[in-house]
Amino acid sequence: MMGAFPLALGAPAILLGLLALPVIWWLLRATPPRPIRESFPPLKILAQILKKEETPDRSPWWLTLLRLLLAALVILALAEPVWNPRPETLNGKEPVAIVLDNGWSSNEEWNARKETAERLIADANASGALIYILGTAEKLNADVGPLDATTALERLRALNVRPIPVDRAAAFDRLKTVLSGVNGVRVAYLNDGVDTPQATAAVKSMEASGIASVIWYQPSIAALSAIRQVENNANGLTVHAVRSNDSRAPGGVTIGAYDEKGRRIAETGLVFRANEATGEAVITAPYELRNDFNSLRIDNAPHAGATFLVDDNNKRRRVALLSGSEADLSQPLLSPLYYISRALEPFADLLRPRNAELTKAVPELLEQKPSVIIMADIGKLPGETEQAMVDWVAKGGTLIRFAGPRLAGNSEQDPLLPVNLRKGERSLGGALSWKESQPIAAFPDTGPFAGLPTPQDVTVTRQVLAEPAVDLFEKSWANLADGTPLVTGETRGRGQIVLFHVTPEATWSNLPISGSFVDMLHRILTLSRNTGPSPQENGAGASRALPPYLTLNAEGALTPPGGDAKPLILKAGETGKVSFDNPPGFYGVEDSMSALNLFRPDSEIKPLVRPDLTIPVTTARYAADESLPLRGPLFGLAALLLALDALAILWLGGHMRRRLKTVAAASLAILLIPAVLALGPSPARAQQNDSKPGDQAILDAVNVTHLAYVITGDSAVDDISKAGLFGLSRALADSTALEPGDPIGVNPESDELAFFPLIYWPIDPSAKMPSPASIARIDAYMQQGGTVLFDTRDQDAAAISFDNSATPANARLREILSGLNIPALEPVPTDHVLTKAFYILQDFPGRFRGSQLWVQASQAPEASKDRPVRVGDGVSPIMITGNDFAGAWAVNASGTPLLPTIPNDPDQRVLAYRAGINIVMYMLTGNYKSDQVHVPELLKRLAN
């Protein structure tokens, strides 16, 4: 380093070469000019000999100066100069304490922070000072020092960013303990710029610990943002984000939603308005898709605060409502389900049966797989229905029941009650009466309502009573002031049964019209998907210990838990807290996990304000090595001067004038290039000859609609498929306006499939299993709007074996479907468009009769009197049957059927053709039949 001048040389000895510049100058001055060449005429040469003017024997001064400068630049470049080398930060032998914030917000600038710490260690090593080093997000028993430079570097490299908040109070207490009795310590605090509780007090505590000075490093956190809460509402998933509250300008982030396999399945943009630190956005996706969300992440924000984990507590539930008093629905305020619906609509998707009969309503609701079923005043379910409900609860369902006259009058033992009930109810003024209405007692600390405020204005005038039992206290989730239970619950298998001992409408109690009713139902809904065992499984007052399943790393990605992660201990009514032992992540087991997130709904990101200290404080900034090597730029400048020298020589030698003529000729050639190209063959004409094999077949497939079949390799099967589609094409031409071309056999692995609206795939168990490439192309074909009709052709064998699933063709079909992204399937409903696409059909026979035709399950409402066809967009990408359609359609060139139907019924072949025509019409026209419900109204208007 050259004194105070910020320039350093890697090879200063090379500068001795500058002493040669005078010699170079002398040689350049003595350089004679270049000889002039002339043509031979001797007389002209003799005439020039007698010239009076003489040519100078020295080069021009400016050319000499240019060459001297060129030589000097080369010498300087070889000396490896470096501009602005790093000045030393620490001088003296006093001990140095390096404190680094390594919490969640440190990840983006962690490299710069470590480089800064490495410089400080190098400076301390140069002056022989002892070094102390610690992180503010580490264990309290971590080694702090004193350390030498080598050990300090090893300790620094062992420090990593933790996805947890920093604990400055504990860290500085640890530092003060270690530095007790050591004077003159210099502290370098490399903080993350984010404020935390007690941060000011922790920093100011250094004043009384013998510390001599502080170097304060602090970055800007204006671009820091995080997700602090999500709400799964009826219209979508609302995401609440927060950014540094010193950010003034408007801004925005993109938030992606990921499933448990890390696939991005939805996203939204979130905008922060000017001078606002919070913002929110809504992911408007179907709740089925929202229930697949596993995590939300802010794009381009590699820190743990940008990831929010979604567990069952953030997922919407399907809640089925069932009432035994349908007649009361004419008066909404008296309806048993009115207040329940109002309480649950913000948190759940409600399902109601379409049939009033319990034998049909309960199976209908169970088929929709609700998380919770609420039964209002239903005494006892029929036998088969009751067993189905018991099985559903044992598999994880939550049943909530409300009392009423029917339940109070039921004298039979009910397996769907958490406790045994006395017959009849206790009411104000009755046989088992109170003198006055009873208030609600405080909620037990061990129950699911722990932590909820005790409702002061809720009273009960009537209730059903539980029979005394040893375990009645453990099953009581809420009690009245006299000790009788108001809400009881019991775990059954993986599910639970809950009973409110009052009605769900405001007849026995005013609880349903209170705010506590909403909180209690919401808490039970949370329990329906809650992780870990319920309170009853662990006993009264016990805590839950949830083992770490997946934890967040510093970049906000889910990884297997490290060795430092410990089980999360949760008490009833409490939420976990992020710490070194419990980093953010999922805790529990695979099918029952609870999310522990870094941010809470009220969390903020505030900039850390440096407190006023009585000891000297120096402010510094994080920066990587800003030294600029000058070797490259100097060589570049020397090359430029060399080019100028070459041009000067050409000019002095007279070559520039001749070069100008060459440039003019080149310019003329460039101008003539477009004209030459215009005379050549045009790209359009050239492309006419750029044909490829198979192009004509593609054009033929596009011009005419063709039905296609998959070539299996078995000539007998392929011939029947071709003959079957040929017969169906003839039937289509005879009955409809469609005139299909000849059937085409395709190989899914190599042929283009996009030209065919329908591909018939006969399943041959003896054929070779399709390759993964074939499966992938078929999957893409189905995703892009095509339909594949799988025909196992085994209905006859299935009828003999009485088990369709046991046939070889069915087993092969399962193998094929295992590689496809197929939707949920269902037999064609009676109100499906397929049953009315051209002919009105009730079933879809082929060569056999008995196998159902399976299509994509419709999410549309069922048909009604005013709309006889189920409405829905698009067509099913997959159909499955075992009736051997192609065998029924197959004809020879003269139109004679090739195979008999089983049974041999001419009407069955006619119905098979009609089924095929309906399938093709459905594929080509979609759900047009559903719009025909408007025809009567249109005709009525036209008549007027």
N, C-alpha and C positions, 0 to 999 in steps of 0.2 A: 504494500500500500504506500502511495507516495504522499506521506504526511497527511495533511487534512484534505488533500485533493482526492476525490472519490474514484481513483483509478488504480487497478492492480494489474500486475503482469505475471503471467504464468511462467515465462522464460525470459527474464530480464536481460540475460547475457546476450541475447540476440540484438539488443539495442546497440551493441558495439559496432554493428554493421553500418550505423548511421555515420561513423567516421569515414566510411568510404565514399560518401557523397561528393566531397571535393574532387576526388580522383575521377568519379563518374562525370562530374561537370567538365573537367579538363579534357577528358576523352571526347565528350560530346561536342565541345567547341572546336576541337581539331578535326572533326569528321568532315571530309571534303564532300561537296555536293555530288549528286548522282551524275555519271557521264551522260551526255546528250547524244543520242543516236540520230544520224542523218543518212539519207540515201547516198549512193556511191559517187555521184558526179565529182570528179577530182578537182575540177576548176572551182566548184563551190566550196570545197574543203580548203583549198589554197586561199580562197578569198577570205575565209573566216580567220585564217592564221594572222592576217594583217589587221584584225580588229583592234581598236584602241581601248575598248572597255574590257575589264578583267572580271572573271567570276570569283566571288569571295570564297575562301576556303573554310568558312565557319557556318554552322547551322543557325537559323533565326533564334533570337533570345527566348521567344515564347515557346518554341519547340523544346529548347534546352530545359526551360523551367518545367514543362509538362513531364518530361522524362525523369527529371530529378524528383518531382512529386510522386511519380509512379514508383520509383525505387524506394522512396521513404515509406510509402504505404505498404509495400510488400514486406519491408523489414519490420514495421510495427505489427502487421498481422502475424508474422512468424513469432513475435514475442508474446502472443496470446494475451492481449489486454482484456480486462474485464471492467466494465463501468458500474459504478455504484455498488461496491461490495458492502455486505452487511456490517454495520457498525456494532461494536460490542454493547450489549445491554447491561450486563452486570460487571462491575469491577470491584476488587477487594476480596478479602478472604473470609468475610462474615458468612455464616451459614445461609443457605437459600432454601426456602420452602415453596414448592410448586404445587398449587392446588388447582385441579381441573374439574370442571363440571362435565360429567359423562352420563347425564340423564338423557331422556328421550329426545330432547330438542337439540342435542349436540351432534347428531349424525351428519347433517349436511356440511358442517364445517369441521368435522373431526380431524381430517388430514391436516388442515392448516393449523389446528390447535396442537396436534402432536409435533408438527414441524417447529412451531414456536417453542414448545417445551424442549425439544431436542437442542435448539439454539441456546436456550437458557442453561441447559446442562453442559453444553460445550463451553460457554462463557465461565460457568462456575468451575469447571474442570481446569480451564486455563489459569484461573486465579487460585486454584487449590482450595476452594470452599467446599464444605460438606453440603450434602443435598438431602432434602426431605421431599417426598412426593406422595400425594394421595388423591383419590377421586372422591367426589361427593355423592356418588351412587354405588358405593362399595360396602363390603362388610366392615363393621367397626373394628374387627380384630386384624385387619389387613396390615401388613408391614409398611411402616411409614418412613423409617430411617433412624439415624443418619446413614446415608449411602454414599459410596463413591460413584464416579461418573458411569463406570461400566454397569454396576448393579442398578443405578438409577435408570439407565437406558433400558435394561431388561424389564424393570418394573413398569416403565412407561409403555413399552410394547405389549406388556401383559394387560394393560388397561384397555377395556373395550366399552363401547357405548351400551348402556343398559336401557331397555324400554320402560323405564320407571322414572318417577320424579326424583330430583336430587334432594338430599337431606343435608342442607347446609349447616343446620344447628348441630347435628351429630358429628359432621365432619370437622367443623372448627373446634368443637369440644375435644375431639380426638387429637387435633393438632396442638391445642393448648396443653393437653396432658403430656404429649411427647416433648414439647418445647419447654416444659417447666424447668427453670434454672438456666436456660440458654438465652443469652442476651445478644442484641444486635442482629436478630434474624431479619432477613429481607424476604418478603412474601410476594410471589408472583401469582395473582389470581386470574386464571384463564376461565372466565365464566361463560355461560351460554346465553346471557342476556334476558332470561325469562325469570320473572319475579316469582317467589314462593313465600308462603307464610313464614314469619320470623327470619326472613333473609337479612333485613337491615340489622336486627339485633345480633344475628350470628356474625356478621362482618364487623360490627362495632365492638364485639367482644374481644377482638384482637388488640384493641388499644391497651388493655390492661394485662397483656401477656408477654411483655418484653419485646415485641416486634418493633423493629426500627423504621421500616418503610414498606410501602406497598406499590407494586406495579399492577395496574388495573387494565385487563384486556376485556373488551366487551364488543360483541358483534351486533349488527342490526338484525332485528327480528321482524321487520316490516312485512316480509313475504311468508311468514309462518302462519299456517292454518291447520285446523284439526276438526274432527267430527266429535260432537259431544252428546248427541242424543238422536234416536230415531223413533218415529211413531207410526205404527201400522194402522192407518185409518181406513175408512170405507172406500175412499177414492184413490188411495195410493199410499206409498211409504214416504212419509215426510222426514227429511234429513235436516237436522240442525247443525250448522257448522259455526266455528268461531275463528277469528284471526286476531292478530296483535292489535290491541286497542290504540296503538299509536299510528296505525295505517289510516291515512286520510283519503286517499284517492280511491275511486271505485275500482273494483276488480272482480274476478270470477275464477272458479275452479270447476273441473269436471270430476264427477264422482261415479265410479263404476261399482256395480254389484256383482259379486262372484258367488258361485255355488260351492259346495264342499269339495269339489274336485279342482277348484281354482279356475273354472271357466267363467269368462265375463258374459253375463246373460242380460244385463240391462245397464243403463247409465243415465245420468241427468246432468244438467249444468246448474251451478249455484252461483248467484251473483251477490257480492257485497256492495252495498250502496256507499256513496261517499260519506265519510265520517261515521260509519257504522261498523262495529266489530263483529256482528252476528248476521247470519243469513240463513235462509232455508229454501229447500227445493223439494219437489215431489216427484217420485218415480211412479208414474202411472202405468202399472203393470197388473195383470190379473192376479188375484190373491193366490192362486195355485203357484204362479211363478214367484210371487213374493215370498211364499213359504219355503222356497228353495234357496233364498238368499242365506249365505253363510257369513259373508263379510262385505263391508263397504269400504272403499279406499279412494282417497283423493289422488288423482293422477299427478305424477311428477312431484310427489312429496314423500321422499324416502325416510320416513320416521314413524314411530309407533303411534303417535297421536293422529296420524292421517288414516288409520285403520280402525274401524268400528266393527266389533264382532256381534253377530246376530244369533241369538239362541231362541228357544221356544217362547221365552217371555216377550219377544218382539214380533212373533208371528201370529197372524190372525187365526182364530179358531172357527171351525164350523160348529155352530150350536143348533141343534135340532130342538124345536119347541113342540110339545105335545100337551094337549089339554083335554080334560074330561068334561068340559062344559062349553061345547061349541055354541050352544044357543045364546050364551052371553055375549058373543062377538057383535051382536047388533048394537050393543051399548059399549063403546070402546073403554070408557072409564071403569066399567064393571067387568071387563074381560079379564080372565086369569092371566093372560099373557101380555096385556098392554104395558104394564110397568116393567116387566122383564124385558120386553122388546126395546122400550125406551132406554133402559139401563145398559143394554148390551150392544146396541147398534154401533156406537163409536168404536167398539173393541172387537167385534166378531161379525161373521157372516151367518145370518139366521136362515134356517131351513124349516119349512112347514110341510106337513103331509098334505097330499091331495085327496086322501080318502079318510072319512071319519071313522071307519071301522079299525079298531086297534090291531086286529089280525092282519090287516093290510098296511096300516099306517106305520107300524113299528118296523117291519121288514123293509119297507120303502125308505125309511129314514136311515136304517142301518146300512143299506146299500150305498148311501151317499157318504159313508165313513165320516161321521161327525166326531169331533173331539169331545163334545159335551152334549148330553141329552137332558133336557129339562122337562119333567112331568109335573103338571099342575093338577092336583086333586084327582089322581087316578088311583082307585082303590086297589085293584089287583089285575095284572095282565093275564091273558089266556095262557094255557100251559106251554105250547110250543113257542109263543112269542116271549114268554117270561124266560124260558131257557136260552133263547137267542140273546136276550138282553143280559142275562147272567154271564154268558160267554163273552159278550162284547166288553163288559166291565172287567172281567178277568184278563183280557188282552190289553187293557190300558185305558179304557174309556172312563169318563167321569159322568156319573148319573146324579143329577140334582133333583130332588123331589120336594114338593110343597104340600102341606097338609090342606085339608078341606073336609067337607061333610062325607065324601065318599071314602077317603082314607080313614077318617075317624070311625066310620061304621064297619070297617073291614075287621072281622074277627079272626081271620086265618093268619097263620105264620107267613110272613112275606120275606123271601130271600133277598129282595131288593130294598131292604131297609137296614140302616146301620144299627138300629136298636129295636127291641120289641116294644110295641105300643099297647097301652091300655085301650080298651074299647070305649068309644065316646070321647068327648073333649071336655076340658075344663073351661068355663066361661064366667064372666062377671055376672053374679046373680044366680048361677046354676047350682047343681048339687055339689060339685067340687069348686065352689066359687071363691073369688077374692072379694074382699070388702072394697078394694079400689084397684084400678088397673096397675099393672106391674111395669116398672122401668127395666132397662137392660143394665146388667152389671158390667164391670170392666172386663174386657176380653182377656182370656188366659194368656199368659206369656208363652206357653208352649204350643198354642194353636196357630192355625194359618192366619187368623185375624190379629195376631200380636202386633202392636205398634199402631193400630188404628185408634183414633180417639173414641172414647166412649160416648155414644149418642145420648144426649141429655133430654131431648124432646120426644123420644120414641117410647111408646107405651104399648102394652099388649093386653087385650081384653079377652082373648080366647086362644087356646092352644091344645094340641094333642100331647098327652103325657107319655113319657117313657117308663117302662117297667123298671123297678130298681134292679141294679146289677153291679157286680164287682167292678167291671170295667167302664161303667157309665161315666165316671168322671173323666177318664182318658178320652172317651169319645165325644165329650161336650166341647164344642168349639165356641159357643156363646151361651150364656145363661141369663136368666132373669134375676131380679134382685132377691127372690125367695129361693134361689138355687136350682130351680127347675130348668132343664135345658131348652134353649131357643133354637140352636143349630147343633146337630150331631153329625159326625162323620166317621167312616171306617174304611180302611184299606182292604180291598178284595183283589188278590192277585196283583197285577200291575196297575189296576185302576182303583177307583174309590167311589163310595156312595155317600151322598150328603143329603140331609133332611132338614128343611126349615119346618119347624113345628107350628107355623102359622101359614095362612093363605098368601098367595102372591099379589092379591089385590087388597085394597085398604078396607077390609071388612073385619078381620080379627085383630089387626094391628095397623098402626100408621107407619110401620117400617118401610113398606114398599114405596112410600112417597117421600122418603127421607134421602139425604145424600149418603148416609151410611149404607143403604141398600146397594147403591152403585159400587161403592168401595168393596163391599163384601163379595158381590158377584164377580167383580174384576179380580179380586184376590183368588177366588176359586178357579177362575179361568186360567190364571197363571199357574196354579197348582196342577191343572189338567195336563200341562206339558212341562211341568217343572222338572228340574234335574235332581238326581239323588233321591233317597228314600223320603217318604213323608214323615211328619213328626211322630206318628204312631209306631213306625218301624224302629225308631231309635229309642223309644221310651220318652216319658215326660221329661222335659227340661234338657234333653240331650242335644248336643251339637252335631252338625253334619260335617264329615270330613270328605272332601271331594278331591280325588287325586288329580294331578295335572295331566291333561290329555294332549293338548297342543298349546304352545305358547308363542307369543310374538317375538321376533328378533328386532334388532335395531332398525331395520329397513321397513318394519311393519308387515312382514310375511310370517305366516304360520309355519312353525317348525316343531319337531319333537322336543319335549321339555329337556332342559339341561340338568346336570347333576345338582345345581343349586335350588331348583324348584321343589317346593314342598306342598303337601296337601293343603287345600284351602278350607279353613275351619269357619263354618257359618252357623250362627245361632238363629233361632226362629225370628223372623221379621227383620233380619239384618242382611246387608249386602256386603260383599267382600271389598277389601281395600288393597290397592296395588302396593307391593313392597318388593324388596330384594328376594325374599323367600317366595312371594306370590306375584310373579310378573303377569302382565295382561295375557289372556288366552282363554282356552276352554278347559274347564275342570269337570271331572266326572268320568263317565264311561261312554262308549261309542254311541249308544242309543239313548243316552240321558246326560246331556252336557249343559253346563251353565257358563255363560260368558262373563269374564271379568275384564272390563274395559278401563283404559287409562283415564278417560275423561268422564266427568259426571255432568248431568244436565245444567248445573250452574257454574261449571268451570270456565275460567277466563285465561287469556294469554296477555299478561301485562309485562311491559319492559322493566327490567331490573334498573332501579335508580341507585347510582353510587352514593352511599351515605357520606356525610361530612365527618372526616376523621381528624383527630388531633395529630396524628403522625403523618409524615410526608407521603403523598400519593402521586404517582406518575401514571398518566394515561397513555396506553399504547394500543396498537391495533394488530389484529391477526393478519399475517401476510406470508405467503410462501417466499422462497428466495427470489428477490427482485433483481439480482445481479444480471447484467446484460453482457454476454461475451461479444467482443467487438471483432473477433477474428474473421467471421463470415462477412460482415458489412465492409471491412477494410479490403478483403480480397475482391468483393464485388465492385467497390469503387476503383480499385486498381485495374480490374478488367475493363471498366468503362473508359478509364484514361488510356489504356492500351488500344481500345477501339478508336479513340480520338486521334491517337498518334498514327495509326494506320491510315486513317482518312487524310491526315495532314500530309503524309508521305505521298499518297496518291495525288493529292492536289498539287503539291510542289513538283511532282514528276510529270504533270500534264495528263494523267490517265483519267481524270474525272470527266474531261470533255468527251473522250471516246466512250466512257461508260454511259454518258447521257444519251448517246445515239442507241446503245444497246437497250436501255430502259424504254426508249420510245418505241422500238420495235416490239419489245415484250408487251407493252401496253396495247399496241395495235392487235397483237395476237389474242390477247384477252378479250378485246372487243369483238373479235371474229368468232369466238367460241360459241356464243348463242346461235349465231347464224349456221354454223356447222352442225350443231345439235338439232336445229330445226329441220335440216335436210335428212337427218337420220331417222330410224324407225321410232315412232312415238311409243310411250309406255302403255297407252291404251291398246295399241295394236299388238304390242309384245305380250300383254296379259291375255289376249285372246287365245294365244297358243300355250298358256301356262295351265294346262289341264292336268288333272291327276286321275289315276285309276279309281273307279267307283263314283266319279262325279255324276255320271248319267243316272246311276241307280238312285243317288240322293235326290236328283231333280225329279225323277219319276215318283219317289216316295212323297215328295212335297206337293206335287200337282194333284195327286189323288189320295183320298183317305184309304189307308191300308190297316187291316188288323194284323197283329204280329203274334208269334208264338216263340217260346224259348226252345232252341234245339238241344235235346237231351243227349244225342248220340245214339239212341236206340231207334233204328229206322222204323220199327213198327209203331212206336209211340209218336214219333215225329210225323209219320204219314197220317195217322189219325188226327193229330192236331191240325195239320194243314187241311185235310178234308173237312174237319169240323168247322174251321173258320171259313172255308170256302162255302159250305152249306149255309152258315150264318150270314155271310155276305150276300148270297142269293136271296135269303129270306128278307134281309134288310132292303134290297133293291125292289122286291115285290111288294113290300108293305109300307115302305117309307120313301121319302124323297132322296134318301142317301143311296148312292151307288158306289160301294167300296170297290177298290181294286183287288187284285189277287192277294191272298195272305202271304206274308213274308216271314221266313224263319230268321231269327236273330241269335247271335252269340253275344251275351251281355258284356263279355270281356273286351271285345274288339269292335262291335258294330255300334253305330250311332243310334240311340234309342229315342231321341227327342222328337222324331217324326211320327211316332205312333201314340194315339190316345189311350190304347189299351194293349197290354201284353199278356197273353195267356201262357201260364207256366204249369204244365203238367208235371206233377211230382213223381219221379221214378226212383224208388229206393235203391235200385241196382245201378243207377247211373253214377258217374263220378261227382263227388261233392264240388259245387262251384268254388272257384278260387276266390281268395279275398278281394282281388281286383274286380271280379264279376259282382260280388256282393256290394262293393263300394259304389259301382256304377249304377246298379239297380237302386241302391239307397238314394243316390243323387237324382235319379230319374223320378223316384217317388216324391222327393222333396220339392222338385221343380214342377209338379202338377200332373205327372203321369200316374197311371193306375196299373197295378199288377194283379191279375186274377190267378191265385194259386188254387189248383185243383188236385187234391190227393187221390181222387178216383177210387176211393177205398170204401165207399159206403156199403157196398155189398159185403165185403169182408168184415166191416165193423158190425153189420147187422148179425152176422154169424157169431162173432166173438163177444158181442154185447159190450164192447169197449173200444170206442173209436180211437182213444188215445194210445191203444196198445199196438196199432198197426204200424208196419215198417214205414209206410209213406208218411204217416203222421209224425213219426220220430224224425224222419229226414226233414220234414217241414220245420220242426222245432229247431233243428240245427241251422237251417237257412235263416230263419227269423231271428235267431240269437245274434246275428251280425247286422241286423237292420234296425233303424230307428223307427219302429212302428208305433202308431198311436194306440190308445185304448180301443178295444174292439167290442162289438156287440152283435147279436143276430139282428137281421134287418127288422126294425120295428114295423108294426102294421101301418103306422102313419108316415113311414119314410117315403121319400120321393121315388125310390126304386120301385115301390109297389104301384106307382101310378105314372111312371115316366112315359109310357105309350099304351100299354095294356094295364088293366087293373088286375093285380095278382095278389094272392095270399101266401104263396110259397114259390120257390125257385127250383123246380126239379130239373134233372138232366137225364142221363141214361139210368141213373138210380133216383130214388125218391126217399127222402128221410133226413139227409144232412142239411143243416141250416146254412144259409149264406151269411157270412160274417163280414161286417164293414166297420169303418171307423165309428166309434161311439160318438153320438151327437151331443153337443152341449146346449143345443137349442131347446126351447120349451116344447112339450108334447103338443100334439094336435088338439084342437078344440072344435066346438060346433061351428064357430065362425071361421076357423082356419083348418081345413081337413088335412093339410099336409104340414109336416114338421118343417119349420123354417131353418135354414142354415146356409152358410156361404161355402162355395167350393164343392169338390167331390171327394169321395173316399180314396186315398192313395193305395189302398189294399183291399182285396176281397179274398175270402177263403171259403171253399166248399169241398165236399167229397162226392158230389153227385155225378161226376164225369160229364161235364157239359159238352166237350168236344166229341165224345162218343155218341151223344144223342144228335148232335148237329151234322155228323160226318155223312157225306153223300159222295157218290161217284160222279163222273162227268154227265151222266144222264139224269142225275137227281135222285137216284135210288139210295135209300139209307144203307149204310155199311154194317151197322151193328144194331141188334134189337135192344129195346128198352126192357128194363126189369122192374116190374112185370111188363110183359109184352102188351102194352096198351097204346094204341095210336094217339089217344088224347094226351098221353104223357109227353110224346114227342112234340106235339103242337105246343103244349105248355112250356117245353124246354126251349123251343124257338122263341116263344114270346118272352121268356126270361132273358134270353140272349139279346133280343131287340131292346128290352127295357134297360139292360145293362149298358149297351152301346149308346142309346139315347141319353141315358143319365150321364155317361162320360162326356158326350159332346155338348149337352145343353145345360148340365148342372141342375139347379133347383128351380128351373123355370116353372114347374108345375105349382110351386108354392105361391106364385103370383097369380094363378088363375082364380084364387078366391075373390079377387077384385072384379072378375068378369060380371057377376050379377049386378053389382053396383054400377059398373060402366054401362051395361045394357039398359039399366033403369034410367040412367041419366040421358042416354041417347034417345030413349023412347019419349022423354019429356021435351 
